[in-house]
Amino acid sequence: MMKFGMSEPMAQAYADMAVAKDAGLDNGVTRTPEGSTPTSFRQWCRDVLRPAVLG
């Protein structure tokens, strides 16, 4: 990454993030019906984010 212009600290941060993701970082919280909503991310983007961005 540094070869393509990224600073050493940023390249290290990306490498650390990849290692953490490989180690299961995203598996920290198991989705359950009690801990999630029926709204998909795509639906939330349509219903909430898009109107907020467009004003």
C-alpha positions in Angstrom: 0.0 0.0 0.0 2.9 2.3 0.7 4.2 1.6 -2.7 1.0 3.3 -4.1 1.4 6.4 -1.9 -0.3 5.5 1.4 1.5 6.6 4.5 3.1 4.0 6.8 0.6 4.5 9.7 -2.3 4.3 7.3 -1.0 1.1 5.7 -0.4 -0.4 9.1 -4.0 0.5 10.1 -5.4 -1.2 7.1 -3.2 -4.3 7.8 -4.4 -4.4 11.4 -8.0 -4.1 10.3 -7.6 -7.0 7.9 -6.1 -9.1 10.6 -8.9 -8.2 13.0 -11.6 -9.0 10.5 -10.0 -12.4 9.7 -10.0 -13.1 13.5 -13.8 -12.5 13.6 -14.1 -8.9 14.5 -17.5 -8.7 12.8 -18.8 -11.7 14.7 -18.8 -9.9 18.0 -22.6 -9.6 18.2 -24.9 -12.3 17.0 -28.0 -11.1 15.3 -31.2 -12.2 17.1 -34.8 -11.1 16.6 -34.6 -9.3 19.9 -31.5 -7.3 18.9 -32.4 -6.4 15.3 -35.2 -4.9 13.3 -37.0 -6.2 10.3 -35.8 -3.2 8.3 -33.0 -4.0 5.8 -30.1 -1.6 5.3 -31.4 -1.0 1.7 -34.8 -0.1 3.0 -33.4 2.2 5.7 -31.3 4.0 3.0 -34.4 4.5 0.9 -36.7 5.6 3.7 -34.3 7.6 6.0 -30.9 8.4 4.4 -32.0 9.4 0.9 -34.6 12.0 2.1 -32.1 13.4 4.6 -29.4 13.8 2.0 -31.7 15.2 -0.7 -33.3 17.6 1.9 
